[in-house]
Amino acid sequence: MKTNREWVAAAVAVILASTCMTGCGGSSSAGTAATTAGSSAAESSSETVEKSTEGTTQSNTKSTSQSGGKITLGSKNFTESFIVSELYALALEDAGYDVNKEFGMSTPVLNEAIQAGEIDLYAEYTGTGLMTNLGLDMITDPDEAYNKVKEEYESQYQITWLEPSEVNDSTCIIMRTEQANELGIKTLSDLQKHASELVLADFQGWTEREDNLPAMNKAYGDFNFKDIVSIDAGLKYEVLSQGKADVIPGNTTEPQLLGDEYTVLEEDIKIWPPYYLAPIVRDQVLEEHPDVAETLNRVSAALNNDVMIKLNSKVDIDGEEYEDVAEEFYNSNIKQQ
């Protein structure tokens, strides 16, 4: 009578023979015959083989999880944030991560979510982090502002600001290029001298906020505009192009600034905080997956205002999907070959 060890050996031999005949180009009927002939031996050892296979599968799954893992990525609810966040997602997926996207959130919700560990990272602006999220006073020096938010986020929230991109989505003042050239207006100081000849467009209480027109008046002297007209924020470039206003506030990465129809006036005396864009990540994530920092920093290194204006324009002006725009740019400029 065969011992249990002999039965197991016989079963393994039968299974190997069957596998070789079918997997190495042999006849499937011959494999079936061999399997049938040794069925009793196979049955006696099936539980042992099954447990061994199950253990191998669990080990492989665990290994995969450790080398990649799941990342929950948030974004704000406007085009620029959608595009940049999609670039983060593509880079992380290429690095082996399973990315869960939580897109289209407001700044307060994102700020709370990352502190609570509900999301792992998102793209934030230094000015927003400094004044809106931390509630600190305005800092106009870009390096000082970045160092301050980096220090405070680490000490208060255990969140790391990675390397900033060259995208600075800050406040700016815009005129029609033709009119600016006619009046010789290049800077905010020039604008202050000609304010009485020009109409300023106002929306969402922009002129009343302390860090906008009042800050301009304090730094440059009073801007005594000919008139201030209230408009819908979404129509500001239409109002400007039609001459219903001569001056509008805007942001430095708006897609309408791609051409030469409009001019951004130089802020020759700094009054607005920098809004440089950077990935912020929970410390725990970086401790478990240190390669995340390098992966996201590669994305930041590829971005600046000119690039961002072009990408925003493809979505907001040309009507392309932000996923397609991000993928095209990623494949051409960031993806490691």
Wavefront OBJ file of the C-alpha trace (Angstrom):
o trace
v 0.000 0.000 0.000
v 1.257 3.477 -0.881
v 1.996 5.959 1.864
v 0.456 9.461 1.789
v 3.767 10.878 0.571
v 3.792 8.412 -2.347
v 0.205 9.332 -3.278
v 1.131 13.046 -3.328
v 4.180 12.349 -5.494
v 2.066 10.362 -7.926
v -0.503 13.126 -8.122
v 2.090 15.784 -8.849
v 3.650 13.622 -11.558
v 0.271 13.164 -13.245
v -0.500 16.879 -13.130
v 2.889 17.806 -14.559
v 2.509 15.267 -17.356
v -0.910 16.604 -18.254
v 0.309 20.212 -18.206
v 3.297 19.461 -20.395
v 1.261 17.621 -23.031
v -1.318 20.400 -23.325
v 0.852 23.453 -22.700
v 3.853 22.318 -24.761
v 1.891 21.600 -27.932
v 0.751 18.045 -27.049
v -2.700 16.565 -27.652
v -5.392 17.653 -25.218
v -7.010 14.169 -25.407
v -3.755 12.535 -24.369
v -3.534 14.915 -21.436
v -7.090 14.049 -20.460
v -6.327 10.335 -20.552
v -3.302 10.743 -18.354
v -5.292 12.815 -15.896
v -8.098 10.256 -15.768
v -5.682 7.423 -15.145
v -4.348 9.094 -12.056
v -7.550 10.701 -10.808
v -7.615 8.906 -7.477
v -4.103 10.039 -6.667
v -4.883 13.608 -7.699
v -7.991 13.715 -5.503
v -6.063 12.605 -2.428
v -3.631 15.487 -2.795
v -5.887 18.191 -4.260
v -6.359 20.026 -0.977
v -2.602 20.254 -0.452
v -1.990 21.633 -3.964
v -4.942 24.048 -3.651
v -3.656 25.503 -0.385
v -0.179 25.899 -1.841
v -1.572 27.762 -4.890
v -3.786 29.964 -2.727
v -0.830 30.966 -0.586
v 1.184 31.910 -3.678
v -1.670 34.096 -5.023
v -2.044 35.986 -1.737
v 1.703 36.587 -1.586
v 1.761 38.026 -5.137
v -1.171 40.315 -4.389
v 0.515 41.642 -1.284
v 3.747 42.256 -3.173
v 1.935 44.211 -5.898
v 0.174 46.336 -3.288
v 3.454 47.218 -1.608
v 5.195 48.203 -4.824
v 2.317 50.405 -6.038
v -0.777 50.887 -3.952
v -3.883 53.029 -4.101
v -3.748 56.837 -4.146
v -6.791 59.067 -3.730
v -6.311 62.256 -5.727
v -8.447 65.376 -5.380
v -8.935 68.404 -7.622
v -10.662 71.763 -7.544
v -13.672 72.552 -9.684
v -12.191 74.509 -12.587
v -10.357 73.699 -15.813
v -6.784 74.331 -14.706
v -7.119 72.094 -11.686
v -8.777 69.337 -13.720
v -5.905 69.339 -16.231
v -3.098 69.369 -13.667
v -4.775 66.710 -11.544
v -5.189 64.496 -14.593
v -1.466 64.904 -15.295
v -0.760 63.773 -11.724
v -3.026 60.763 -12.248
v -1.306 59.725 -15.475
v 2.149 59.971 -13.884
v 1.085 57.994 -10.818
v -0.560 55.305 -12.911
v 2.622 54.950 -14.957
v 4.481 54.514 -11.672
v 2.239 51.567 -10.820
v -0.389 53.203 -8.622
v -4.137 52.636 -8.658
v -5.502 56.193 -8.674
v -8.917 57.011 -7.260
v -10.015 60.410 -8.608
v -12.140 62.723 -6.477
v -12.395 65.695 -8.830
v -14.425 68.900 -8.755
v -14.232 69.834 -5.067
v -14.148 73.313 -3.530
v -11.046 74.592 -1.753
v -12.557 74.332 1.768
v -13.735 70.767 1.126
v -10.335 69.740 -0.270
v -8.542 71.333 2.663
v -10.674 69.406 5.151
v -10.490 66.163 3.167
v -6.698 65.995 2.991
v -6.366 66.794 6.692
v -8.845 64.024 7.500
v -7.020 61.529 5.263
v -9.997 61.202 2.923
v -7.755 62.193 0.016
v -4.000 61.783 -0.237
v -2.958 64.728 -2.390
v -4.066 67.574 -4.636
v -2.678 70.627 -6.440
v -2.764 73.793 -4.326
v -1.671 77.413 -4.815
v 0.747 79.078 -2.413
v -1.430 82.177 -1.989
v -4.516 80.069 -1.264
v -2.635 77.909 1.192
v -1.192 80.955 2.938
v -4.236 83.191 3.324
v -7.346 81.067 2.742
v -6.368 77.773 4.362
v -3.916 78.944 7.027
v -5.453 82.385 7.566
v -2.061 84.110 7.574
v -1.139 87.580 6.355
v -0.244 88.163 2.731
v 3.360 87.634 1.630
v 4.363 88.996 -1.773
v 7.797 87.353 -2.082
v 7.336 83.986 -3.879
v 10.088 82.088 -2.030
v 9.064 83.437 1.346
v 5.419 82.518 0.718
v 6.318 78.974 -0.377
v 8.638 78.409 2.590
v 5.968 79.670 4.980
v 3.204 77.370 3.724
v 5.621 74.443 3.579
v 6.638 74.997 7.200
v 3.107 75.569 8.530
v 1.480 72.661 6.676
v 4.163 70.322 7.984
v 3.890 71.439 11.596
v 0.093 71.764 11.715
v -1.174 69.083 9.348
v 1.744 66.710 8.563
v 1.301 67.562 4.887
v 4.242 68.181 2.554
v 4.416 70.810 -0.164
v 6.459 69.281 -2.987
v 8.444 71.316 -5.539
v 6.384 74.210 -6.972
v 5.771 74.533 -10.690
v 6.333 77.793 -12.563
v 2.567 78.236 -12.886
v 1.658 81.435 -11.029
v -2.102 81.909 -11.285
v -2.125 85.315 -9.654
v -4.318 88.388 -9.896
v -3.564 90.758 -12.751
v -4.991 93.803 -14.524
v -5.797 93.519 -18.232
v -6.419 95.993 -21.054
v -6.947 95.769 -24.794
v -3.469 95.813 -26.285
v -4.397 98.459 -28.861
v -5.636 100.914 -26.244
v -2.759 100.217 -23.849
v -0.274 100.960 -26.621
v -2.091 104.138 -27.638
v -1.909 105.499 -24.084
v 1.573 104.143 -23.362
v 0.329 102.013 -20.466
v 2.625 99.109 -19.569
v 2.560 99.072 -15.771
v 0.106 99.670 -12.949
v 1.893 102.944 -12.271
v 1.110 103.994 -15.858
v -2.505 102.949 -15.371
v -2.844 105.047 -12.227
v -1.858 108.157 -14.204
v -4.493 107.488 -16.892
v -7.261 106.101 -14.645
v -9.485 109.156 -15.088
v -9.730 108.360 -18.830
v -10.737 104.716 -18.369
v -13.662 102.561 -17.262
v -13.032 99.674 -14.858
v -15.198 96.559 -14.865
v -16.180 95.170 -11.455
v -17.667 91.778 -10.588
v -18.231 89.731 -7.447
v -17.276 92.713 -5.293
v -13.720 92.775 -6.645
v -13.235 96.533 -6.125
v -14.301 96.327 -2.465
v -12.019 93.510 -1.360
v -9.111 94.812 0.677
v -6.491 92.941 -1.379
v -7.706 94.322 -4.733
v -8.535 97.945 -5.622
v -7.939 99.246 -2.064
v -4.483 97.599 -2.150
v -3.792 99.229 -5.529
v -4.811 102.639 -4.141
v -2.543 102.167 -1.127
v 0.507 101.139 -3.152
v 0.222 103.373 -6.217
v -2.012 106.255 -5.178
v -5.749 106.494 -5.850
v -7.064 105.064 -9.123
v -9.781 107.600 -9.902
v -11.420 105.737 -12.771
v -13.798 107.566 -15.098
v -16.432 105.002 -14.155
v -16.773 101.566 -12.575
v -19.364 99.262 -14.148
v -20.697 96.047 -12.634
v -20.684 93.025 -14.964
v -21.064 89.266 -14.941
v -17.652 87.667 -14.340
v -18.138 85.261 -17.241
v -18.582 88.151 -19.681
v -15.533 90.201 -18.731
v -13.545 89.563 -21.927
v -16.611 90.192 -24.075
v -17.207 93.486 -22.252
v -13.550 94.429 -22.694
v -13.385 93.552 -26.393
v -16.567 95.513 -27.099
v -15.196 98.612 -25.377
v -17.865 98.651 -22.668
v -14.970 98.668 -20.202
v -11.309 99.525 -20.661
v -9.791 97.689 -17.713
v -10.651 94.332 -16.140
v -9.179 92.263 -13.311
v -8.190 88.729 -14.240
v -5.822 85.856 -13.587
v -2.486 85.272 -15.225
v -3.289 81.840 -16.724
v -6.638 82.635 -18.337
v -6.863 81.174 -21.860
v -7.960 84.453 -23.430
v -4.430 85.748 -22.814
v -2.968 83.289 -25.322
v -3.041 85.748 -28.237
v -1.979 89.376 -28.448
v -5.434 90.962 -28.258
v -5.033 91.662 -24.548
v -2.158 92.956 -22.412
v -1.405 92.098 -18.795
v -0.070 95.192 -17.055
v 3.149 94.804 -15.099
v 2.796 94.863 -11.331
v 5.788 97.158 -10.817
v 5.040 97.493 -7.097
v 4.132 94.070 -5.737
v 0.734 94.021 -4.031
v -0.665 90.563 -4.762
v 0.561 87.316 -3.261
v 2.065 84.699 -5.564
v -0.164 81.760 -6.439
v 2.404 79.185 -7.494
v 0.970 75.736 -8.084
v 2.412 72.699 -6.290
v 1.362 69.178 -5.279
v 0.637 68.771 -1.574
v 0.738 65.242 -0.127
v 0.064 63.682 3.259
v 3.310 62.723 5.019
v 2.062 59.188 5.643
v 1.696 58.627 1.898
v 5.255 59.805 1.236
v 6.591 57.601 4.013
v 4.894 54.531 2.536
v 5.556 55.493 -1.097
v 8.610 57.799 -1.293
v 8.686 57.615 -5.110
v 5.457 59.657 -5.235
v 7.484 62.844 -4.639
v 9.739 62.328 -7.645
v 6.788 61.304 -9.807
v 4.810 64.476 -9.071
v 7.838 66.762 -9.183
v 8.416 65.656 -12.797
v 4.949 66.959 -13.645
v 5.597 70.301 -11.937
v 8.884 70.723 -13.795
v 7.025 70.628 -17.117
v 4.540 73.404 -16.272
v 4.691 77.191 -16.516
v 2.251 80.003 -17.284
v 2.641 79.815 -21.074
v 2.042 76.065 -21.043
v -0.929 76.396 -18.702
v -2.572 79.109 -20.794
v -2.312 76.875 -23.893
v -3.726 73.859 -22.086
v -6.572 75.882 -20.564
v -7.312 77.334 -23.995
v -7.699 73.904 -25.581
v -10.439 73.103 -23.090
v -12.191 76.442 -22.532
v -11.836 77.905 -26.041
v -11.493 74.907 -28.368
v -13.902 72.685 -26.451
v -11.606 69.669 -26.033
v -11.990 67.297 -23.077
v -9.522 67.967 -20.278
v -8.590 64.267 -20.129
v -7.555 64.301 -23.800
v -5.606 67.548 -23.416
v -3.759 66.227 -20.377
v -2.956 62.884 -21.982
v -1.554 64.488 -25.132
v 0.674 66.838 -23.141
v 1.764 64.081 -20.765
v 2.767 61.710 -23.541
v 4.736 64.404 -25.357
v 6.414 66.180 -22.456
v 6.418 64.142 -19.232
v 6.076 60.418 -19.870
v 9.324 58.529 -19.426
v 10.175 56.542 -22.541
l 1 2 3 4 5 6 7 8 9 10 11 12 13 14 15 16 17 18 19 20 21 22 23 24 25 26 27 28 29 30 31 32 33 34 35 36 37 38 39 40 41 42 43 44 45 46 47 48 49 50 51 52 53 54 55 56 57 58 59 60 61 62 63 64 65 66 67 68 69 70 71 72 73 74 75 76 77 78 79 80 81 82 83 84 85 86 87 88 89 90 91 92 93 94 95 96 97 98 99 100 101 102 103 104 105 106 107 108 109 110 111 112 113 114 115 116 117 118 119 120 121 122 123 124 125 126 127 128 129 130 131 132 133 134 135 136 137 138 139 140 141 142 143 144 145 146 147 148 149 150 151 152 153 154 155 156 157 158 159 160 161 162 163 164 165 166 167 168 169 170 171 172 173 174 175 176 177 178 179 180 181 182 183 184 185 186 187 188 189 190 191 192 193 194 195 196 197 198 199 200 201 202 203 204 205 206 207 208 209 210 211 212 213 214 215 216 217 218 219 220 221 222 223 224 225 226 227 228 229 230 231 232 233 234 235 236 237 238 239 240 241 242 243 244 245 246 247 248 249 250 251 252 253 254 255 256 257 258 259 260 261 262 263 264 265 266 267 268 269 270 271 272 273 274 275 276 277 278 279 280 281 282 283 284 285 286 287 288 289 290 291 292 293 294 295 296 297 298 299 300 301 302 303 304 305 306 307 308 309 310 311 312 313 314 315 316 317 318 319 320 321 322 323 324 325 326 327 328 329 330 331 332 333 334 335 336 337
